[in-house]
Structure formats: structure tokens, C-alpha cells
Amino acid sequence: MAAFQQSVWALVLWPSLLTASTMLGCRDDGSFSRSTSISQEKLLERVIHHAELIYRVSEESCTLFEEMFIPFPMHLQTNQAAYTCITKTLPIPSSRSEIQQISDKWLLHSVLMLVQSWIEPLINLQTTLDRYDNAPEMLINKTKWVSEKLISLEQGVMVLIKKMLEEGMLTTDYNDEDVFQHGAQPEMMDSVMRDYNLLSCFTKDAHKMEAFLKLLKYRQTDKYNCA
Amino acid sequence: MAPTSSLLLRVVISSLVSTPGWTLLSDWTQTSSSAPLEPHFTDCVSREQETFRCWWSPGIFQNLSSPGDLRVFYLKKESLSSEWKECPEYIHSNRECFFDRNHTAIWITYCMQLRSQNTRYINEDDCFTVENIVRPDPPVSLNWTLLNVSPSGLSYDVVVIWTPPPSADVRVGWMRIEYEVQYREINTTNWEALEVQPYTKQTIYGLHVGKEYEVHIRCKMQGFSKYGDFSDSIFIQVTDIVTEEPLMFILVLVLGIVGVLILIMLIAITQQHRLMMILLPPVPAPKIKGIDSELLKKGKLDDLNFFLNGGGFGGLPPYAPEFYHDEPWVEFIEVEAEDRDGGGKDDSLTSDTQMLLGLTQTGCHHINLGCSNALGFPNNNLGQTSCYDPAVLEANSLMLMGSLLPGQPEEEEEEEKEAASFNDIKRCPTSAESDENKHNPVQPTWINTDFYAQVSNVMPSGGVVLSPGQHVRTQESSSTTEEETRKKENIIETEEKKQTKLLVVNPEGNGYTVENIRSPPPSTSVSPTEYQTVEPSPMSRSHGNQSANIVPDPPRCQIFTPVADYTVVQELDSHRSLILQPPPPPPPPQQSLPSCVPLKVPIGYITPDLLGSLSP
């Protein structure tokens, strides 16, 4: 009986193996009211933790992909010019001073926009990775995990917006826009390079999300000391 | 529009061309670049992800080395319509361009360019994003504490602690920093690098006492690959920390021993016997497990019999005296029961012997003392000489064994008791034996053995000859228990049944059978004279009779070569060494005699008290 219980636990906890915490995710759209029983600070903590993990895993996936499929001269570090991740639409703060100048609302919306703009491309990336001949299992698992966690991150941020900013639920219309632009020469890249670019840009944006959320938290907790 | 298109074109060209080497910003070890001769950027570094600097070099164009000859331009790829801008802050002494917080953007690609008067030195790979060029400052306030020392005192573990670099805003979380601790022994060249981890403390295991170690730490951002510089080193040395502790320990030990010695001497001086007994208890003499020596002393025969017969815990293996009544070839020793009632001093020893051998208590027990042998037993302290007889000797051995039981240092009285009982044994009439023999049905099974059975000879067939004259105990405890309670005797012997029993062990079988050679008993009711194969135990019955035993001689009086398995201890000489009795010569065969010449029966044991009695 104990073994059965343990196996059940293992199955239950399998999706969270890569994460230390799970989002208080309310997957259903209609159940947001019920799920807002968590305190704002705790929710923010969880959101930040989620973002940290997403960034870490995406960075690992990018490195893995880079090692497997990309020749050294084309690595991101060595050939930055070729890769640009340009996001249109809303201007996202890009320096610490900028971040500190913009409001909480704007920070949160920036994060939400980023998250929502990446959900679809990541799902597409998963399908393309499945078509690879020798994609390592770990890479596929990681990207799958990231896309899942991104969805729960989106929900968490939406709840946070609702709590913090007391706004209603925003319709997520960011997905429809072609927010993301892979460099300037998509037609020049084969699929491998395109995927690499996608992963590296996502890694960068994950880092952004993490930084935004952390600064937001710092601002929340240290309202009086924050420079 | 034109700059935009030129930018686009530039980007397209850069993507098409895959040139090797370059990189301003990757590790220099990985580059296979040709050293650029033209002015170029040597490095761009950010310390805290909020500002960054770039350094350039004029290359071989020394005419451009003066300040102002080369100008730095950068492009911030925020949008498609970005423009090249000049360096916001020059530090010409260092050939450095500093970008402050207002000009530093994260997650956005910067491209750097050097321009002289009329030339643009473009290296397309001088592009980076600021978070990728972050090399955090080293940690500060390094310190170490001793964690523990190995029991041998030769190695120890330390914990190194530090604080994050002040320039890195770790508290807010703007930078997540990981640390790599490296250490080495002083004056060696190889650094030991420990695993990168994000906490501000690290344990170093297995440092050696007496050696000095150098430790330094460097940082990098989590998720990025560039390390900052190493911190200043700290030095760890532990010199022989073990000396203090053992000193105290030794001191305490010495004091304790001295105190105990003084106490013992005081007690010895004051002669407090009670305390002496506690501190220096007397050496215990051998005891037989399960037998209370007090019982023997008090002559509680019944209880002792009970113990001996296995009723108590850990008693001796039970005997089956009733097995032997019909087997005159089994030699037993009987102890006279009447003597038990007389003289209290006899009680203990006769009961000793009886208990030891499981002699019956009802009726008279005899010890076969056929004194046909003329060999006297020059026994000074046993009082009277007795016949040197196997039975006698065996009785003597029984005496000796019996005297083992009390287990206490014996006194003179005991020895006399032994002698008395020894003599008493002789006088027991034989008439009662027959009665006993009739009383006790014999179940021909295994015969009693003594405690040990010494192998005296090995037959050519493989059978093993055990020492004769020793009683074989049965292994059937179940049947014995009834007998025990009924008769309370383990060994019965008739005077006439003086045949010695030869125990032949068949090595082929699982058990062993007994070949009994007996001389015809003069007057016994049961006296089978043929060979009798005795099954050793019910268990081995299934294995069939092993009849491959050698029958040495016809079942008449046999003369066996005396086997020198034991020797009689005659006396002790002055040096406390034992003087052994030489084995007696074999007596001439006397078929007419009712009793054959039995083999010499060795004395089994000698007790400390007898030993004392033997001393001159």
C-alpha cells in the first residue's frame, strides 16, 4: 500500500519534477475568483520563482540545442549581430533605470505581454523539435516543460494584475499580433537556425520577465528605500 | 531610410558570411582569430549589469594612438531605425568608453565601431548584449572557520564564508550570482575548484593539518558564462590542534588511575575484606553449567539429579540407566547408596559422583572394583591404596570429576571424603545389582558415554576405536526422562559385567555403531555375548546398520593393548610439574577368570584440589 501511494505521488509530482514550486494555477477561466485566496505577496513570490525557473530551464535548453546542432562560429555569443529579437508593439523597458521609472502597472503588463507572446511560438517549437532526428530527450522534455510553465505563469500574472492593480481580466489579444520577429532574415535561415534563434530570444525574454518581476517585488516590499 | 537599408544589408551580409574566429566578446582562448592589425576593441565588460565599458586599441596604427584620433560609435539595435551614436563618455587615458546607466540597456544588442578621420573600422562581431558581457566583481569579506577535525587529528574541514560583491545588486535580485571557490596548497600550482553554487558559504573538506592553504573565489551570473576576477586570497592554516585535547585527556586519565590505586591500597591496608571482595574478587573455579554448587554442598541429591538429567536449564545430557541393565558389557560405576546415609561428609562426594555419572539412588550401586590387578595405586592423600583397576581408576576419575562440581577451593576434608567414598564404593554388595538390572529394562540403543570419548585407535577399515571403559551416554533423551524420574540413575553396572566395551566408530555411516565385546559375565541375567550392533540414535537408524566394523576378536575375554590415552598423575615435583604414572603392563590373559583383565582406564581429570594434594 505504501508503495502504491508512493507511485501515485510520483505520478502526481512528475510534472513538477523540474520545478521547486508549482503555480497556484487556475486553469479554468471561470475559476479565477476562487483562486484568489492567496495573498498578493505570496503570489508574487511564486510568480517570480516561476520566472526564475523558466529562465533557467530555457537557458539550459538553449545551451543544449547549441551544443547539439549549432556549429561554433554561429553561436550566439560569437555572432551576436546575426541574431536579433525584435519585439514590436509595446515598448518594454530595457534598462534598470527605465524599469525603475515605469509604474507597476506597466511592468506587469510588460511581463504579461512577453509571456503571452511566447506561448504560441514555444508550442510550435515543440512540434518542430519532434521532427528532428536526433533531438535529445532532455531537450524535448525541457521545452515541453517550459511551454507548460509559461501558460501557468501567464495565469499567475493575470491574477496578480487583478489583485495588484484591481483591474478586470484583460483579454489576451497579444497573441494575435505578430509580436515576435525572428531577426531580419527569416528566409535565410534554415529551420535549425530559426529554432536556435527562437530559443535564444526566448531565453532573453525569460530573463527580462524575471528581472521585471524581481524589481517589481523589490519595489513592493521596499517602497520607502527603493532608489 | 538609407541607414536602415544599409543596416539591413549589413545584417544580411553578416549572416551570409560565416567567417571564423573573431569575437570581441567570447573567451580569448577559443578564438582562432588573426590578431587584428587595425584598430579594434579589446574588451567590453559590465560589472553590475547597469553600466559597461569598452576598451580599444589602435593596433599597429600608432599614428592613431593619440586621443581623439579614434572615435567610438555604437549602435543600439532597439528598432530598425537605430542610429550610430558616439560614445557618451571617453576615458582616453585608458582608451576606454564608459556607458553609464542612462546609456546602458539590457537585452538589446549593441554594436561597437571605431572610426578614424576617414575610415570606419568595422568588426561585425563587436556586437553584444549587456547581460552577456557581465563579469561580476569578486566577493568580499572572505573568512573561514574550523568545522571539525578528523579523529586522527591529521585533517580538518573548514567553512569559508563571504559576502556578495557590493556592486552586484543581489538583494533586489537584479543579478543572481554563483560562486566558484578555488583553493590550493601554498606554493603549488594547481588550484582545486569546487562546484559552482549560489550560496555565500562553502565547506572545504579534507585539509591537512600543518599545511597552509590559499583560497580565492570568483563570481558569475547564473545562466551566463563569464566569470569575474578572483577575489583576494585568504590563507588557511591549522597547526596541530590536537595537542591541547590529549593533554587534558591524559591528565584526567592519570589522575583517575592514581585515585583508583590509592583507593585500592587504602582498602588493602585497612583490610576491609568486604571491600576487597568487591574490588578484587576471587578467581572463580570451574563450574558445571546448570549445576548449583550449593546443592552439592548441601547434599540435595534430588535437585541435583534433576538438573543433571536435563530437567533444569542447561543440564547435562540425560542418561538412560535402564538401557544398560541388560547389557553387561557396559561398564558402569555404582555408588553405594547406604553410604550416603551415613556420615554427612560422605554425602556430598558420593552424591557428586552419582550426580556426575547419573548413578542410581535406589539400591546399591557398585563400582566394579575387581582388584585382580596387583598394581597398587600409590596414592598418598587418597588414604588407602586401592586396586589399580580400570574401574577403580574410573571411579577415581569419577571422584575427580565429582570434585569438580563444587568448584571451590577444596579443603582437606573433601579429599578425605573422596577417599572414604572411594573405599565405600568397594564394599557395596553385588546382590543388589541384579535386582536393579532386572528392574530396569534395557532398550538397546545408544550407550552412555562419558563427557568425552577419546579416540584411541583407528581401525584399518576406517572405524575409530574410542577409549574403553568410558561410559557412553545415550542420545535418546526422550526415553531417558522417564527413567530419570523413575530411577534417577544413569549408570548401572554389575560386578560381573566387567567386559569392556569397545566403541567402534564407523566413519562411513552417518552415525556410528558400537561393537561390544564382552566376556561372558559370571552371573548375570542378561548377558548377550554376541556382538551387538547398537544403533547410535533413532535418526541414524534409517541409514541402516553399519556393520562394517571390525570385530577384532571372538567375543570372549579380550585382551586389548592398553592405550595411553590418559596417564595417571602420580605427584607433583618440586617444580610444580606433573609426574605421570607409567602405564601398567598388560596383564596376562586369564580366560578362566570371570572377569577379564580390563584395560587400563585412565583417569580423566585432575582437579585443583587433588593437584594440591599431590604436591609433596
Contacts between the chains, C-beta under 8 A, distances in Angstrom:
chain1	res1	chain2	res2	distance
A	48	B	173	7.5
A	52	B	176	7.5
A	55	B	223	6.3
A	56	B	222	7.1
A	56	B	223	6.1
A	59	B	223	4.4
A	72	B	30	7.8
A	73	B	18	5.5
A	73	B	19	7.4
A	73	B	20	5.8
A	73	B	21	8.0
A	74	B	18	6.7
A	75	B	26	7.8
A	77	B	23	7.4
A	77	B	25	6.6
A	77	B	26	5.1
A	77	B	132	6.5
A	77	B	225	7.5
A	78	B	22	6.9
A	78	B	23	4.6
A	78	B	25	7.7
A	78	B	26	5.0
A	78	B	125	6.8
A	79	B	14	7.8
A	79	B	125	6.5
A	80	B	25	7.4
A	80	B	109	5.7
A	80	B	111	8.0
A	80	B	125	7.3
A	80	B	127	4.0
A	80	B	128	5.3
A	80	B	129	6.6
A	80	B	132	7.6
A	81	B	11	6.7
A	81	B	14	5.0
A	81	B	109	7.2
A	81	B	111	6.2
A	81	B	124	5.1
A	81	B	125	6.6
A	81	B	127	4.1
A	82	B	11	7.2
A	82	B	14	5.6
A	82	B	15	4.6
A	83	B	109	7.9
A	84	B	11	7.5
A	84	B	77	5.8
A	84	B	109	6.1
A	86	B	77	7.7
A	86	B	79	7.2
A	86	B	80	7.3
A	94	B	78	7.4
A	94	B	105	4.0
A	94	B	106	5.8
A	94	B	107	5.7
A	94	B	108	5.1
A	95	B	50	7.5
A	95	B	101	6.8
A	95	B	102	7.7
A	95	B	104	5.6
A	95	B	105	4.6
A	95	B	106	5.9
A	96	B	49	7.5
A	96	B	50	5.1
A	96	B	101	6.6
A	96	B	104	8.0
A	96	B	106	7.3
A	96	B	174	6.6
A	97	B	50	7.9
A	97	B	101	5.0
A	97	B	102	6.1
A	98	B	105	7.7
A	183	B	11	7.7
A	183	B	15	7.7
A	184	B	8	6.1
A	184	B	11	5.3
A	184	B	12	7.3
A	184	B	80	7.7
A	185	B	11	6.9
A	185	B	12	5.7
A	185	B	15	5.6
A	188	B	12	7.1
A	188	B	15	5.6
A	188	B	16	7.1
A	189	B	15	7.7
A	203	B	223	7.9
A	204	B	107	5.3
A	204	B	129	7.1
A	204	B	131	7.8
A	205	B	107	7.6
A	207	B	107	6.9
A	207	B	131	6.4
A	207	B	223	7.1
A	208	B	106	7.7
A	208	B	107	5.4
A	210	B	173	7.9
A	211	B	106	7.3
A	211	B	173	7.8
A	211	B	174	6.5
A	214	B	172	6.3
A	214	B	173	3.5
A	214	B	174	6.7
A	215	B	172	6.5
A	215	B	173	7.7
A	215	B	174	6.9
A	217	B	173	7.3
A	218	B	171	7.9
A	218	B	172	4.2
A	218	B	173	6.8
